[in-house]
Every structure is written in C-alpha cells, then in structure tokens.
Amino acid sequence: MLLVGCLLVGGAACPGDPPPACITVDTSCAPGYVPTFQNVYANTIKASCGTTNSSCHSASGRAGGLSFADEQTAYDQLMVGGRVKAFDAACSEMIVRTSSPGEDYQMPPGDALDPPARCALIQWVHQGAMR
C-alpha cells in the first residue's frame, strides 16, 4: 500500500519497492508542537495532506480511499489496517512513509515533512495515538 499525498495508503502512485514493515525511529526527538491528535491534524495532516492545496487526501482527492477533510474522519481512517499502530511508531505505516525522505514511498511525495513535524507524528503514535 502507498501513503499517497501525505500520509497513507493507496494506489500505486510511485514505482519501486514497497515500504518496509518497520523502521528505526527516534522517540526522543524534538516535536514542532505538542503531539496531540488535534495538533497533529491541524499542523501537519490537514495542512500537508488534506487541503485543496495538497489534495491527495482532501474530500475530493481521497487517494488510497483516505479523506483527511475533517479531524474525525482522518483519525478513524488512520486507525485502520496498520496505518497507525498505537504505541508502535516504528511499525506504523504512516510513520514509515513520513520518516523515509527520498524513498519512492515517501509521504508527502516530493517535499518531505520537516523533522519537527515528523517528530510530532512519531511521538503522537509512540504515546498511544489517542484522539
């Protein structure tokens, strides 16, 4: 599965090998903001993945069947199928894809998230991916 647009799963948008099941992550990194889902959604997911400016996972884009157009839908869809595995950032597909700059499966495609945004995602998942 491919994380399309910013974060997650979808059709074959990029060629190459599939992402690994798990990677090494630094959970002691410095997040750009307090890693709650509300902040993760507002500062990273909506801004980078679910708006008309980056429409892969907007209400109209829905790449990989994912819509991040509203916070509840985004959370519900991230918690399905290994996209986010609470307390297991290293093996959550969202983290694997957003923490792999330069790989074919990197999300968002093109411009990787900056390290503080990636760290906030990692810490949110590591702390239990609570809503």
C-alpha positions as CSV (number, residue, x, y, z in Angstrom):
1,M,0.0,0.0,0.0
2,L,1.1,3.5,-0.6
3,L,0.7,6.6,1.6
4,V,-0.4,9.0,-1.0
5,G,-0.4,12.7,-0.7
6,C,1.0,13.0,2.7
7,L,0.5,10.1,4.7
8,L,-1.1,6.9,3.7
9,V,-2.1,4.0,1.8
10,G,-3.4,3.9,-1.7
11,G,-2.9,3.0,-5.3
12,A,0.4,2.6,-7.0
13,A,1.3,6.3,-7.4
14,C,5.1,5.7,-7.2
15,P,7.2,2.9,-8.6
16,G,9.7,0.9,-6.6
17,D,9.8,-1.4,-3.7
18,P,7.1,-1.3,-1.1
19,P,7.9,0.3,2.3
20,P,9.4,-1.9,5.0
21,A,7.0,-3.1,7.7
22,C,9.1,-1.3,10.4
23,I,11.9,1.2,10.7
24,T,14.0,2.7,13.4
25,V,12.6,5.9,14.9
26,D,13.9,8.4,17.4
27,T,11.2,8.9,20.0
28,S,13.4,11.4,21.9
29,C,13.3,13.8,19.0
30,A,12.1,17.4,19.4
31,P,8.5,17.9,18.1
32,G,7.4,21.2,16.5
33,Y,4.3,21.2,18.7
34,V,2.6,19.3,21.5
35,P,1.9,15.9,19.9
36,T,-1.8,15.5,20.4
37,F,-4.1,14.3,17.6
38,Q,-5.8,17.7,17.4
39,N,-2.4,19.4,16.9
40,V,-1.1,16.6,14.5
41,Y,-4.3,17.1,12.4
42,A,-4.2,20.9,12.4
43,N,-0.5,21.4,12.0
44,T,0.5,18.5,9.7
45,I,-2.2,16.3,8.3
46,K,-4.7,18.9,7.3
47,A,-2.0,21.4,6.2
48,S,0.1,18.9,4.2
49,C,-2.3,16.2,3.1
50,G,-6.0,17.1,3.3
51,T,-6.5,20.6,1.8
52,T,-7.1,21.7,-1.8
53,N,-3.5,22.9,-1.9
54,S,-2.3,19.4,-1.2
55,S,-5.3,17.5,-2.2
56,C,-4.2,13.9,-2.2
57,H,-6.3,13.2,0.9
58,S,-8.8,16.0,0.6
59,A,-12.6,15.4,0.4
60,S,-12.2,15.4,-3.4
61,G,-8.8,13.7,-3.6
62,R,-9.3,10.6,-1.4
63,A,-6.1,9.0,-2.6
64,G,-5.9,5.4,-1.3
65,G,-9.5,5.8,-0.2
66,L,-8.4,8.2,2.6
67,S,-10.0,11.6,3.2
68,F,-8.4,13.9,5.8
69,A,-11.0,16.6,5.1
70,D,-12.2,16.6,8.8
71,E,-10.5,15.5,12.0
72,Q,-12.8,12.6,13.0
73,T,-12.7,11.0,9.5
74,A,-8.9,11.4,9.4
75,Y,-8.5,9.7,12.8
76,D,-10.9,6.9,12.0
77,Q,-9.1,6.1,8.8
78,L,-5.6,6.3,10.2
79,M,-6.5,3.7,12.9
80,V,-7.4,1.1,10.3
81,G,-5.1,-1.6,8.8
82,G,-1.8,-0.7,10.4
83,R,-1.7,2.8,9.1
84,V,-1.2,3.8,12.8
85,K,-0.4,1.2,15.4
86,A,-0.8,2.8,18.8
87,F,2.4,2.7,20.9
88,D,4.3,1.3,17.9
89,A,5.6,4.2,15.8
90,A,8.3,2.2,14.2
91,C,5.8,-0.2,12.6
92,S,3.0,2.3,11.8
93,E,2.7,2.8,8.0
94,M,2.2,6.5,8.5
95,I,5.4,6.8,10.3
96,V,7.4,4.6,8.0
97,R,6.2,6.7,5.0
98,T,6.6,10.1,6.5
99,S,10.0,9.2,8.0
100,S,11.6,8.0,4.8
101,P,12.7,11.0,2.8
102,G,14.0,10.2,-0.6
103,E,12.3,6.8,-0.9
104,D,9.7,6.0,-3.6
105,Y,7.1,5.6,-0.9
106,Q,7.9,8.8,1.0
107,M,4.9,10.9,2.0
108,P,4.2,13.5,1.2
109,P,5.6,12.8,-2.3
110,G,8.2,15.4,-3.4
111,D,8.8,17.5,-0.3
112,A,9.2,15.6,2.9
113,L,7.8,16.8,6.2
114,D,10.3,18.8,8.2
115,P,11.9,17.0,11.2
116,P,9.8,18.7,13.9
117,A,6.6,17.7,12.1
118,R,7.8,14.1,11.6
119,C,8.8,14.0,15.3
120,A,5.3,15.2,16.4
121,L,3.8,12.4,14.4
122,I,6.2,9.8,15.9
123,Q,5.6,11.0,19.4
124,W,1.8,11.0,19.0
125,V,1.9,7.4,17.9
126,H,4.5,6.4,20.4
127,Q,2.4,7.8,23.2
128,G,-0.7,5.8,22.2
129,A,-2.2,7.7,19.2
130,M,-5.1,8.9,21.3
131,R,-7.9,11.0,20.0
